[in-house]
């Protein structure tokens, strides 16, 4: 979600490429789950970077290397220094698969890259630290949209972002 990386002005997140030789990486072993995520920040994201907690949920439909995996839902929690133009948070996504199995993904702080129009690009990658797919890399591409980016200029800030999200398990 992961969406755990939230960006205030029409953000997008993109995965790193699958690498042959990486546990679960390379061709034929990728699982892709597409869906949506909603992340709440407290306090909201503003132009000023400040310590913020994040909490969210996501729902996905899956296809790929594991035909038994059809869908997943997750809860995302984290905290760190965050703002509309910078994000240094650590987050954990607790995924429940349609089989009843679970995965816990740890996302560490990732760099933000400014792009045209005041938008920001975040490269979100983590590792499954527990459960199904343990040891595999997870990239979380998706656009999480802020409908009122002007809220960045307020003290309250952007409290919620939501939009499409993807999990790519390599």
Rosetta blueprint (number, residue, H / E / L):
1 X L
2 X L
3 X L
4 X L
5 X L
6 X L
7 X L
8 X L
9 X L
10 X L
11 X L
12 X E
13 X E
14 X L
15 X L
16 X L
17 X L
18 X L
19 X L
20 X L
21 X L
22 X L
23 X L
24 X L
25 X L
26 X L
27 X L
28 X L
29 X L
30 X L
31 X E
32 X E
33 X E
34 X E
35 X E
36 X E
37 X E
38 X E
39 X E
40 X E
41 X E
42 X E
43 X E
44 X E
45 X E
46 X L
47 X L
48 X L
49 X L
50 X E
51 X E
52 X E
53 X E
54 X E
55 X E
56 X E
57 X E
58 X E
59 X E
60 X E
61 X E
62 X E
63 X E
64 X E
65 X L
66 X L
67 X L
68 X L
69 X L
70 X L
71 X E
72 X E
73 X E
74 X E
75 X E
76 X E
77 X E
78 X E
79 X E
80 X E
81 X E
82 X E
83 X L
84 X L
85 X L
86 X L
87 X E
88 X E
89 X E
90 X E
91 X E
92 X E
93 X E
94 X E
95 X E
96 X E
97 X E
98 X L
99 X L
100 X L
101 X L
102 X E
103 X E
104 X E
105 X E
106 X E
107 X E
108 X L
109 X L
110 X L
111 X L
112 X E
113 X E
114 X E
115 X L
116 X H
117 X H
118 X H
119 X L
120 X E
121 X E
122 X E
123 X L
124 X L
125 X E
126 X E
127 X E
128 X E
129 X E
130 X E
131 X E
132 X L
133 X L
134 X L
135 X L
136 X L
137 X E
138 X E
139 X E
140 X L
141 X L
142 X E
143 X L
144 X L
145 X E
146 X L
147 X L
148 X L
149 X H
150 X H
151 X H
152 X H
153 X H
154 X L
155 X L
156 X L
157 X L
158 X E
159 X E
160 X E
161 X E
162 X E
163 X E
164 X E
165 X E
166 X E
167 X E
168 X E
169 X E
170 X L
